[in-house]
Amino acid sequence: MSTAVAAPNLVKDVPVSHWANSSIQHMLTKRYMPTYADGTFKPEQVITRAEAASAIARSMQVNLESSFLPNFNDLSITHPYYKEICKLVEIGVLQNNDVFHPEEPLKRMHIAKMLTLAYEIEVDTKNKSKFTDVLGTHWAKDYIESLADVGVIQGIDPKHFAPNRLVTRAQLAVLVERSIDFNQKVKKFEVAYDYLSKDYIPTVNFSTVWSQDVIRLINVERQKNKLNLLTNDTPLTQIAIIKAQDMVNLNYFEHVSPYYGAPWDLATLFDYSYTSFGENIARNIPSPEAAVKAWMASPTHRDNIMKTNYTNTGVAVEKDNKGNYYWVQMFSSQ
């Protein structure tokens, strides 16, 4: 077994023109993957199961120190990637079987499962991606299709995935970087998993500045009445974005969505916790100032703004294809 070492500044066998150069450089810079003692990366070399486990564990930035002992009878405590493999078993990315086969080459079907589990990408049976060589009875079908749906992995052509094909070191670098990027989108609330449609949906606000302006103006009104200021709640804003997009997409203007139901049903569907909940909506209003003025002039909307038990708020703005703005402000108490 060849042992890899820390990455040098230059990688002699990965030119700038290499298709995976940027991903490889990222993995080396972050020390998620190493070069070999001779200064090479060997991008086209097939990666082993142990090497892949190490790269994934390190890219997750988890504490590798642990007292957990796996069941593997083919993994020595002296193995250079013992800690990384143990950590992935401990957190459920790898199965705790009798054997691990650390030096065996990694297959595409196995990396699909590892990446979905490591980066917490939702796996379901309802997927747009379909491959003729991954049948409905294949054990990795849902992992493969779910990962393909979010763009982390692709087929070798539009119809075939080649689940048994081996993964190279360059391919792993690209797959891990894509997984990290998608995971970051989730953490930044740029996408959300819709448990109703079984799909990830974009949740980018039309105008973050306008949303912040609404919250500032609402808090001015609350301050006049000696009420606690509402906290700008990013997860709640994501729920508001989903509602605003839903109204535009389905062409309705009501508190109850024909698809998601009541606002609190929508919040619950997207795992938002609360003790009380409220919503204000508006449309065909050109600015944050106009939206707040309209809500304050309406008794029911004003009541929501002035409720003493609300602690958090989230605001979204969406624009339809006719140029009309839809405004959603959600309130909650925590």
N, C-alpha and C positions, 0 to 999 in steps of 0.2 A: 504493500500500500504506500503510495506517495503522500507525503505530508506537506501541506501548503503552509506558507509563511506570510507574514505581514506584507501588505502591498507597497512596492516602491513607487517613486514618482512617475516612472515611465514603464509602460508595458510594451515590450518589444514586438509582440505578435498580435497587437490590436491597433491597427492603423486608424486614423481619424475617419477614413472612408468606410470602416467596417459597419455593417448595418446595425449592430448592437452596441456600437462604441459608447454612446452617451449613457446607456444603462449600465454597461460594464464599469465605466469610470465612476458612476454614482455608487455602485456597490463597493468598489475598491476604496473610494474616498471615505465612505462611511464605515469601512472595514466589515461589511456584511459578508463579503467574499474575499479571499486572499489570492495572491499570485503564488507561483511555485518558486522553489529555491533558485532556479535559474532566471527568474525575472519574467517568466511567461505566464499568461493566463490560460492558454489552451482553450480558446473559445469554442472550437468545434468538437472538443473532447466530450464524450458522454459523462454526465455527472452521476455520482453515486448517491444512494439513498442517504448516507451519512452526511455527505457534503451538502445536499439539498436541505436536510434538516438543520444543519448548522447555519446556513444562509438565512433560512426563514426565521429561526429562533433569534438570531442576532438582529435581523431587520425589525422584529417585533419589539425590540428594546426591552425585553423582560429580564428580570434578575435571574441569572443562571444558577445562582447558589440555591441548593435545595437538598433536603435529606431524603427525597423520594427515590425509591429503588424500583426500577422496572423489572418485569419478569423475563426479559430477554436472556437466553442462555448463550447467545452468540455475540454479546456485546461486553467487552472488558472495560473495567473502570479506567484502564490506561488508554482507552481509545481517545484520540485527539478531540473528538466531538462528542464525548460521553455526556458532558453537562448539557449540551444543546439538545441532544436526543432525549435525555431524561426529562428535561423541561417540557418538551413538546408532548411527551406521554402524560406528564402530570397535568397539563392544562387541556388535554383532550384532543390535541391535533393529530397525534399518533395513537394507534391502538396498542394496548398493553398485552401483546401476545407472547408466546414462548420464544419466538425468534423475530429478529428485525432484518437480517440480511444487510448489514450496513454497507458492504462493498459491492452489492449488486447495483446495476444501472437502474436509474429511475425511469418509469414509464409515464407517458402523458396522462393516463387515467389516474395514476396515483398523485401526480402533482396537482391535478384539478381538485381532488378531495382535500389535500393538504392546504392549498391556498384558500379555499372557501372557509375552512375551519379556522385557520390561523388569523385571517383578516375579517372574520365574522361577516362574511357575505352570505346573505339569506339564500337558502337552498329550498326549492319547491318543485312540484311536479308540473307546473304550468309555465312553459318556457317557449319563447319564440324560436330559439336556436334548435335545429334538428339535424341529425347526421344519420345517414343510412347505415353506417357501420357501428352505431351505438343503439342497439335495440332496446325496446321497452323493458326487457328483463335484465339488462346489463346493470351490474351493481353500482357503477359510477355514473349512470345516465343523468341523474338529477344534478350531481356535482358538476359534470361537464357542461350541461346545457345552461345551468344557472350562471356559471362562470363566464360562459360565452356570451350570455345575454348582457352582461355588464361590460363587455369588451376587454376583459383581462386576457382571455385566451381565444384563439381562432381555430377553425378547422384547417387541414392542409390544403383544402379546396372547399368550395361552397357546400359540398354534399358529404365530405368525409372528414372524420376527426383523427383517425388512426390512433385509437386508444393505447395500443401496445407499442407504438413507436417510442424510441428512447429520447430523453431530453438532454440537450447539450448544455454546457456551462453558459454559453451566450444566451441560449433560450431561457434558462432559469433566471439570469440577470434581468432580462426584459419582463418576464412574468412576475417576478417579485416587485420590480419597480412599478408595474401597472397596478398590482394589488395594493401597494402602498398608496399610490395616487388615488385610487378609488376609495380606499379606507379614509383618506384625508377629506375627500369630498363629503363623505357621510358625517365625519366629525365636525366639518365646517357647516353642516346643515344645508349643503348645496343639493343634495339628493336625499330622498327618504324612501324606505320600503313601504309600499302600499299593501297591507295585508288583505285588502279586499280584491284588488286586481292581480295580486301576486306578482308585482313588478316594482322596480325602482322608478321613481318619478323625479323630475327636476324640481327644485324648490328655491329658485333664485328670485329674489324680490325685484320688482320693476324699478323701485327707487328706495334704497336704504336711507338716503338723506331725507326723503319725504316721510318715511316711516318714523324716523327719529324726531322729525319736526312735530309730527302729530303727538308723540308721547311727551315731548317737551311742552307743547301747548296744553295738553290735557293736565299735566302736572301743575301748570300755572293756575288752571281753574281749581284744581283740588287744593292747592296751597292757599288760595283766596278763602276757601272754606275751612282752613285749618285741618285738612285731612292728610293722611300719610301719602307720600309720593309713591307712584307705582314704579316697580322695577321693570326695566326693559328686559324681557324674557325671550332669549333667542329660540328655544324650543317652541314656545308659544307663537312666536312670529312665524316659524315654519308651518305650524298648523293654520295660521291665518293666510299664509301664501297658498297653501293647498286649497283652502276654501275660495279664495279670490280666483285662482286658476280654474277651479271647478265651475264657478258661476260663468266665467267667460267661455269655457269649453262647452258647457251644456246650455248656454244662453238662458239663464234664469237669474232672478234677483229675489231671493227669499232666504230666510234664516235656515230653513230645512232644505237640505240638498236632496234631490231625487236619487242620488247615488250613495252619499255618505250618511244621510239622515240629519238629526239635530246637531248643532255645533259641539255639544258635549259628547255625542256619539263619535264624531270625527276625532275629537281629542283622545278619547279612549282607544279608538282604533289605532292611532299612531303612538300609543304607549305614553301619553302625557297624563301625569297624575295631578289631581286637584281635589279641593274640598268643596268649592263652588265655582260656577263658570257662567260667563256672559259674553254677548257678542253685539257689536254695532256694525252695520254695513251701510254703504252709500255708493252711489254711482253718478256719473255725469257731473262730477265736481272737479274743478281744475287745479286745486291746490290744497295743501295741508290746512292752511288757515280757513279756507272755505268749508272743508270737511268738518273741522272742529266746531266752527260757527253753526253749521247746520245741525250737528248732533246736539249742541248745547241749546238750540232753539226747540228741540223736540223733547217733551217730558220723559218719554220712555228711554230715549238714548242718553239724556242727561242723567237719569237715575243710575244707569250703568256706570257712567263716568264718575259719579259722586258716591258710589256705594262704599261704605266704610270698611267692609270686610275684604274687599279686593286688595291684593298686594302686588300682583304681577299683570303685565300687559304685553301684547304683541301686535304689531301692525303690519299689514301688507297692502301693496298697491299693485294692480294689474291693469293692463291696457288691452282692449279688444281691437279687432281689425278695422273698426270704424273710428278709432282714436278716442273712445270713451274710457274713462278711468273707473275702476271698481276699487272700493276701499273696504277693508275689513279690519276691525279692531276687536281683539279678544281679551277678555279679563278672566283672571282666576285668583283664588286665594289658596295659599299653600300651608 
